[in-house]
Amino acid sequence: MFIVKNLEASRVNLTMNDYVAGLPSPLSFLGLADTLVRVLGYRPWSAKCLPVLHQVHVSAGRTKPEMAPDSGVFSPSEMPEDLTGTVKVSLLLDIPECDDDHGVRQAILGKRIAGGVIANRDVEVEHVAPDGSAFRKLSRGYAVLPPSDPDKRGFYTGSFDDLDAFASKVFPAERPVGSGWFIPSAAGYRLLEDPETAPPRARTRRKDVPHVFAEPVAGIAELVSVRSERLTALDQAGLTELLWSWKSRDGLVLGHDAYFPINA
């Protein structure tokens, strides 16, 4: 287990998906973790992580997309984002079989968080015990946790009934004693096609990986202070249960087991 401290990035996309915006998506940190795994030569999709938000500042106004020559004309070379910002974050990172903190630091320099380049060079990476003592090494901030309350498990789609139920749970009339702040969050994707039968498509990045259409889904996450005993008192099993990692089954690709339906 590593702590990656004081990552700073600007022009970070704060639009998580079609339903959620305002903070960097926890799934973007999974993307960063998987990039590190591949750069370091470990098994793809094996990384787990837990993001900790220290600062998030929403940018005022809108940045024009960069233009580049394309077939003799200048065209946008990137998609303009509706909501971007500057963030300062830390990351608890679990890469199985890896204990090279220097290698992790070198691999993370210049990488991106939700499209925003990690610009600072004073990134710190430390090998730590895989329990709650890791949080005592962090400056004040809020860990982004998957839901622990069974009533807040599962995912939500764009139907009116789903979003109505979603809103009633993420913004309860009363916040339970000891809870953090419930927030809407990107949770992953629901496949609209079967990868086994999806037709081949041109211009895919890899011919051996099928391209399928999917829709984003939302879920509920919880912001909990790194000073809370809910985190600092965790044993190894408790911390491992909180880490985000990609899971895939029943036509769903989600960022944590908590977002699968209870009976799935």
Steps between C-alpha positions, in 0.01 A plus 500: 500500500624846409399853589542741209486847653432849366407443139403829337328531164308769311237480226372186671165385364242534778217359289493139617231378258158598361348517849774623735737797507695715745787278618759283324358154442638223723509292181759740358736398781442136407602595148817661634573193716460265204730719290768468768453122514555474125800736497663302782433168327247347739169329419245743344186576702662371821548836678280626782490855633330748730505870406527772765391852399687790660392788274265534203462839330254532213634704208308811401394526138565246227821411318492476122614164362845487346502513118720282280534449122291210369477423127596853409268679743525594866263301722462455877748237623320444831150502638412817692393420856212681667655498848871494582709596799824485692544224756743394770462136595675204657457134415521175690621255239517122512699331221533127571861378524644852462717655773696749288401844628763673281365322191144601585608863544680508167205336326246749633685820406330667203200266498142630501206513740175519304681671213697744717878458491675444834725803477691507829830317546498484883278192503571275800456121490536296817465129566260464797323239709166398336280618786353817648837627618559613140247782542702655783769588246267720295416867534136587555264381232208272419525142383248408230341178624256261334173467696507293819126536570311216325218745423740705287646211301426443135502722193257733325430571135336790320136400547288749695411246770864403544619859531218586739597211728866595462440861609299396807786279623796724421333802663319351804283719720726409793864394486571201727725571799862418417450495125704699255354705216307299244574603142380384158780320321583323177476127574590338166321377189222271385572324172243545225653220291638154567880502442472145365263600218586869441585560133861594411551873455756702309764721663496322836818527705548124533362233270497241781279712729136527386344847481159513666261783574425572865313753711640669812335435835501702820531396863547647844841559656594645837759762594663414834773703671841330516499593872189288564543184707293327233820514294790523745378196700462271197679168491635356173176323407295813571720721285511248215120495495491876436742506208360572156575238233345400170244218518314346207203261498147469363554767235626755755845658536507679835758665722412308818301198613269730698340622177381160385139422589466325834384175339760506219 
